[in-house]
Amino acid sequence: MPKKPMDAAAFDEIAQKFRALGEPLRLRILQRLLDGEQSVGALAQSLESSSANISKHVSVLSDAGFVTRRKEGTTVLCRVADPLVPKLCELMCERVVHEAERNLARARQRFG
């Protein structure tokens, strides 16, 4: 059965999700959160950033549905919310490795 074409609103939502992933620090945050729930403070320390900056990026990831946040006292804890995030990261990492291997093979052919 052919797929029904998506409407403009669906494309806008997809673009918003890609924009949320378009910042390297947000990808690093997701990578850390794949290991389990972490506080904004712990993320800031491990990623060598400020808590305010991490909080801003976590907010974008949360708005896109990739992570959730919860408060425990004065601590904000974050975790991956979308079960597809690990697969999405794996697919893109595999793609980058494949491209790097292909580029290396081309360089070896050109320069011996």
HURAWO-V628160 format. One record per run of one state. SS is the DSSP state (H for helix, E for strand, C for the rest). FROM is the first residue (numbers start at 1). TO is the last residue. If there is no record, write none. Layout:
# HURAWO-V628160
ss=(SS:SS)
from=(FROM:FROM)
to=(TO:TO)
This chain:
# HURAWO-V628160
ss=(C:H:C:H:C:E:H:C:H:C:E:C:E:C:H:C)
from=(1:8:21:24:34:38:40:47:51:64:67:73:75:81:85:112)
to=(7:20:23:33:37:39:46:50:63:66:72:74:80:84:111:112)
